[in-house]
Amino acid sequence: MNKNELFRKIPKVDILLEDKEIIDLIESCSREIVMEAIRKESTKLRDFIKENDDLNLCETALQQLTSNIVKAASIAFVPNMVEVINATGTILHTNLGRAPISKRHMEQVSKIATKYSNLEYDLKAGGRGERYAHFEELLCEITGAEAAMAVNNNAAAVMLIMNAMGKDKEIIVSRGELVEVGGKFRIPDVMELSKAKLVEIGTTNKTHLSDYEDNINENTAALMKVHTSNYRILGFTHSVEVNELVEMAKTKDIPVIEDLGSGVLVDLSKFGLTYEPTVQSSVNAGVDVVCFSGDKLLGGPQAGIIVGKKKYIDLMKKNQLTRALRIDKFTAAALEAVLLDYKSLERAIENIPVLNMIATPLDELERKAGLLYQKMIDANMTDDLEIKVIDCESQIGGGSLPLERMDSKAIAIKPKNISTPEYEKAMRMVNTPIVARVTNDEVILDVRTLDEEQFDEIVDLLKGI
Ligand SMILES: *Cc1c(COP(=O)(O)O)cnc(C)c1O
């Protein structure tokens, strides 16, 4: 057979459409998708024959046309965004979606999002309501603030606050706090967009109360503190505590703004971590406006939460930017559901995955690691892998508590037949990808961020490599 004959043997569309397999495919995938797959696969086949001189290979490709069409069409509706298994031990992994939300909280979101809701409807009054109404009181109750609202994320919150309070005026910030948070989000750049003028004071390592005081004038709109949550300057340093700053600002009748970044609502020192200033402590210190992320240590949906004095929050609710930055019903529903659990610390730790992972004690992690180890042994995985339980350290991530490490337990895997980097890559290519660290030429599965209910699945996935 020569090439011309091969080309002629490529079935025409109407012939393919009479094939039983293709008829069934149209039934399950729709005609448009199948037609598209036929076009794409036929072109691919034609190109293959054109470029290949091995006629046997071409003949094989020809025979595979129908099965390739079936393959192409059946993945048409498969989403690219998939669940991954986070074995890195980093609880707030920004690349992996930061805070996971519990199934129970998502059930509430699903209920609200799949039906109509009272998102902006006041049922009692029978008229227009506010989308913040569903969680404003809760936030006030939890943080002690007078008023609250939320926007798309904390970067948006910072921008809105600066615009609402400091447009065409000056906001004073310490040079030691002009941070880049990640993804090129820099406080000075945001301030420029907000049309507030940045007044930098102090030096990188030292800022004193007098630096703030000396720079206050009739154009000063606010003093701002930014929680440097993603790095730490050690050594010869000084920064002004919020209490001191608030006290001084009060005498000058100037508001204080604080970007807390992570926004912890519970005292993390309870779990052996370094004390991280809570939202409550800032509100309690008298900070006028505090903002923080919804999907960092709070453990909720992506959002920028703003709490503080009512007169400033009202100003922001009326600001034009608010409309562009507003949260949707998914976020409103998820925020309310997660915040409800903060009414009880015990409930919060049990029901909010981020807090639950932080609070898991070492002996529990040891039991978890032992269980996964045993399942791997029972599945005869030692034929191809060296497996052991090791000590490791998990981190919070998401730019929160950068120096903090939590003792944890992990499974260390060393493949016998392929290299460790190859094995790690293969783990990312399975049906439910497993993302893990490689340390000392071993793949490390930190059990802190693994769900015990997925252990059997993990073993099956690893067996398939
Ligand atoms: C993370 C962070 C932000 C940005 O928050 P997003 O919710 O990611 O937009 C802003 N400021 C600080 C101090 C942060 O740590």
Ligand as a Chemical Component Dictionary entry (heavy atoms), coordinates in Angstrom:
data_LIG
# 
_chem_comp.id                   LIG 
_chem_comp.type                 NON-POLYMER 
_chem_comp.pdbx_formal_charge   0 
_chem_comp.three_letter_code    LIG 
# 
loop_
_chem_comp_atom.comp_id 
_chem_comp_atom.atom_id 
_chem_comp_atom.alt_atom_id 
_chem_comp_atom.type_symbol 
_chem_comp_atom.charge 
_chem_comp_atom.model_Cartn_x 
_chem_comp_atom.model_Cartn_y 
_chem_comp_atom.model_Cartn_z 
_chem_comp_atom.pdbx_ordinal 
LIG C1 C1 C 0 -1.818 38.488 52.386 1  
LIG C2 C2 C 0 -1.759 39.906 52.682 2  
LIG C3 C3 C 0 -2.463 40.847 51.884 3  
LIG C4 C4 C 0 -3.246 40.438 50.672 4  
LIG O1 O1 O 0 -4.345 39.683 51.016 5  
LIG P1 P1 P 0 -5.185 38.909 49.875 6  
LIG O2 O2 O 0 -6.389 38.429 50.618 7  
LIG O3 O3 O 0 -4.312 37.837 49.360 8  
LIG O4 O4 O 0 -5.523 39.909 48.843 9  
LIG C5 C5 C 0 -2.370 42.178 52.226 10 
LIG N1 N1 N 0 -1.626 42.584 53.295 11 
LIG C6 C6 C 0 -0.951 41.705 54.070 12 
LIG C7 C7 C 0 -0.138 42.233 55.217 13 
LIG C8 C8 C 0 -0.992 40.341 53.799 14 
LIG O5 O5 O 0 -0.310 39.476 54.560 15 
# 
loop_
_chem_comp_bond.comp_id 
_chem_comp_bond.atom_id_1 
_chem_comp_bond.atom_id_2 
_chem_comp_bond.value_order 
_chem_comp_bond.pdbx_ordinal 
LIG C1 C2 SING 1  
LIG C2 C3 SING 2  
LIG C2 C8 DOUB 3  
LIG C3 C4 SING 4  
LIG C3 C5 DOUB 5  
LIG C4 O1 SING 6  
LIG O1 P1 SING 7  
LIG P1 O2 DOUB 8  
LIG P1 O3 SING 9  
LIG P1 O4 SING 10 
LIG C5 N1 SING 11 
LIG N1 C6 DOUB 12 
LIG C6 C7 SING 13 
LIG C6 C8 SING 14 
LIG C8 O5 SING 15 
# 
